[in-house]
């Protein structure tokens, strides 16, 4: 997938998460440190319903833009929903699990990207 598609996917996902009042949305460019994906998007929700609503909104908007998730895990428990779009991986946590797993620390070699940096 082209870089521009990954940026567009990330931008759509971030907009969707923000629409559902996601907390502390982080965009990590991991393209230079991993072959897993180009971007990790990490966000938090206050409770199970919000975490699921954030995932639903992101999935719906990405689908409408022509992107389908390769895999979605953790939706039922909603303490960590992982949405794999190949070049973009979305992690939606409840606050407790986000602190526990601390992906920002694990992937600190990635570059933090501002949402404006995703504009085409």
C-alpha positions as CSV (number, residue, x, y, z in Angstrom):
1,X,0.0,0.0,0.0
2,X,1.3,3.5,-0.8
3,X,2.4,5.9,1.9
4,X,-0.4,8.3,1.0
5,X,-3.0,5.6,1.6
6,X,-1.5,4.9,5.1
7,X,-1.6,8.6,5.9
8,X,-5.2,8.9,4.7
9,X,-6.2,5.8,6.7
10,X,-4.5,7.2,9.8
11,X,-6.2,10.6,9.3
12,X,-9.7,9.1,8.9
13,X,-9.1,6.9,12.0
14,X,-8.0,9.8,14.1
15,X,-11.0,12.0,13.0
16,X,-13.3,9.1,13.9
17,X,-11.7,8.6,17.4
18,X,-11.8,12.3,18.1
19,X,-15.5,12.4,17.1
20,X,-16.2,9.9,19.9
21,X,-14.2,12.0,22.4
22,X,-11.1,9.8,22.5
23,X,-8.6,10.8,25.1
24,X,-4.9,11.3,24.5
25,X,-4.8,10.2,20.8
26,X,-1.2,9.5,19.7
27,X,0.0,8.8,16.2
28,X,3.3,7.0,16.0
29,X,5.2,6.6,12.7
30,X,6.8,3.2,13.1
31,X,7.7,2.7,9.4
32,X,11.4,3.1,10.0
33,X,11.5,0.7,13.0
34,X,9.2,-2.1,12.0
35,X,7.7,-3.9,9.0
36,X,4.4,-4.4,11.0
37,X,2.9,-1.2,9.9
38,X,3.5,2.5,9.0
39,X,1.4,3.9,11.8
40,X,0.2,3.0,15.2
41,X,-2.7,5.0,16.5
42,X,-3.2,4.8,20.3
43,X,-6.2,6.2,22.1
44,X,-8.1,5.8,25.3
45,X,-11.8,5.7,26.3
46,X,-13.3,6.1,29.7
47,X,-15.4,2.9,29.7
48,X,-16.4,-0.1,27.7
49,X,-19.2,1.6,25.8
50,X,-17.0,4.5,24.7
51,X,-14.1,2.2,23.7
52,X,-16.5,0.2,21.6
53,X,-18.1,3.3,20.1
54,X,-14.7,4.6,19.1
55,X,-13.9,1.3,17.4
56,X,-17.3,1.3,15.6
57,X,-16.8,4.8,14.4
58,X,-13.3,4.2,13.1
59,X,-14.3,0.9,11.4
60,X,-17.4,2.5,9.8
61,X,-15.5,5.5,8.4
62,X,-12.6,3.5,7.1
63,X,-15.0,1.0,5.5
64,X,-16.8,3.9,3.8
65,X,-13.4,5.1,2.5
66,X,-12.7,1.7,1.0
67,X,-10.5,0.2,3.8
68,X,-11.4,-3.0,5.5
69,X,-9.9,-4.3,8.7
70,X,-7.7,-7.4,8.2
71,X,-8.5,-8.3,11.8
72,X,-10.2,-6.8,14.9
73,X,-9.5,-8.3,18.4
74,X,-10.7,-7.5,21.9
75,X,-14.0,-5.9,20.9
76,X,-16.1,-7.9,23.4
77,X,-14.1,-7.2,26.5
78,X,-13.2,-3.7,25.2
79,X,-10.2,-3.2,27.5
80,X,-7.9,-3.2,24.5
81,X,-9.3,-3.3,21.0
82,X,-6.7,-3.9,18.3
83,X,-7.8,-3.0,14.7
84,X,-5.4,-4.2,12.0
85,X,-5.5,-2.3,8.7
86,X,-2.1,-3.6,7.7
87,X,-0.3,-0.3,7.2
88,X,-2.2,1.3,10.1
89,X,-2.9,-0.5,13.4
90,X,-5.3,1.1,15.8
91,X,-5.1,0.4,19.5
92,X,-8.1,1.6,21.6
93,X,-7.6,1.1,25.4
94,X,-9.5,1.7,28.5
95,X,-7.4,3.9,30.7
96,X,-6.1,1.2,33.1
97,X,-4.9,-1.1,30.3
98,X,-3.3,1.8,28.4
99,X,-1.1,2.6,31.4
100,X,-0.4,-1.1,32.0
101,X,0.7,-1.9,28.4
102,X,2.4,1.5,27.8
103,X,2.8,1.1,24.0
104,X,4.2,4.6,23.7
105,X,7.2,3.4,25.8
106,X,7.6,0.1,24.0
107,X,7.5,1.8,20.6
108,X,9.5,4.9,21.7
109,X,11.8,4.5,18.6
110,X,8.8,5.5,16.5
111,X,8.2,9.1,15.7
112,X,5.3,11.0,17.2
113,X,3.3,12.6,14.4
114,X,0.9,15.5,14.7
115,X,-2.5,15.0,13.0
116,X,-1.6,17.9,10.7
117,X,1.3,15.9,9.5
118,X,-1.1,13.4,7.9
119,X,-2.7,15.9,5.5
120,X,-2.1,14.9,1.9
